[in-house]
Amino acid sequence: MSCPKKYRKIVIEHRKKGHTLEETHNVFKAAISTIPEWERQYIEEGNLKQKIPKRSFNKIDPEKLK
């Protein structure tokens, strides 16, 4: 389940105020591994859009099936 952009922005602003990853995790209950990903995305891309998952086909590609 993904989080809204507004929530992600609040988490990043909390980190910018000097709070550690663990403190931020305890306040917002976001995964410690996810917070740096959001920060990196915000710095590199300048936005906090939800990424579209890349899914592969386990058996038959629907395009080939057509």
C-alpha positions as CSV (number, residue, x, y, z in Angstrom):
1,M,0.0,0.0,0.0
2,S,1.4,3.4,-0.9
3,C,1.2,6.6,1.1
4,P,-0.2,9.9,-0.2
5,K,2.2,12.6,-1.4
6,K,1.1,14.9,1.5
7,Y,2.1,12.3,4.1
8,R,5.5,11.7,2.3
9,K,6.1,15.5,2.3
10,I,5.4,15.8,6.0
11,V,7.9,12.9,6.8
12,I,10.6,14.5,4.7
13,E,10.1,17.9,6.3
14,H,10.4,16.2,9.7
15,R,13.7,14.7,8.7
16,K,14.9,18.1,7.4
17,K,14.4,19.5,10.9
18,G,17.2,17.3,12.0
19,H,15.4,14.2,13.3
20,T,17.0,10.8,12.9
21,L,15.6,8.0,10.8
22,E,14.6,6.1,14.0
23,E,12.9,9.2,15.5
24,T,11.0,9.7,12.3
25,H,10.0,6.1,12.1
26,N,8.7,6.2,15.7
27,V,6.6,9.3,15.0
28,F,5.1,8.4,11.5
29,K,5.5,4.5,11.6
30,A,7.0,4.6,8.1
31,A,9.5,1.9,7.4
32,I,13.1,2.9,8.1
33,S,14.2,1.7,4.7
34,T,11.4,3.7,2.9
35,I,12.2,7.1,4.3
36,P,15.6,7.5,2.6
37,E,14.0,6.3,-0.7
38,W,11.4,9.1,-0.4
39,E,14.2,11.6,0.3
40,R,16.3,10.4,-2.6
41,Q,13.2,10.6,-4.9
42,Y,12.4,14.1,-3.7
43,I,16.0,15.3,-4.3
44,E,16.6,13.5,-7.7
45,E,13.2,13.9,-9.3
46,G,11.8,16.9,-7.4
47,N,8.5,15.2,-6.7
48,L,6.9,12.5,-4.5
49,K,4.7,10.8,-7.1
50,Q,3.8,7.2,-6.4
51,K,5.8,5.0,-8.7
52,I,4.0,2.6,-11.0
53,P,5.0,-0.9,-10.2
54,K,6.9,-2.8,-12.8
55,R,5.3,-6.2,-13.2
56,S,6.5,-9.1,-15.2
57,F,4.5,-11.9,-16.5
58,N,5.0,-15.3,-14.9
59,K,3.7,-17.4,-17.7
60,I,2.4,-15.8,-20.9
61,D,2.9,-12.2,-22.0
62,P,-0.6,-10.9,-22.8
63,E,0.7,-9.2,-25.9
64,K,2.1,-12.4,-27.2
65,L,-1.1,-14.2,-26.4
66,K,-3.0,-11.9,-28.7
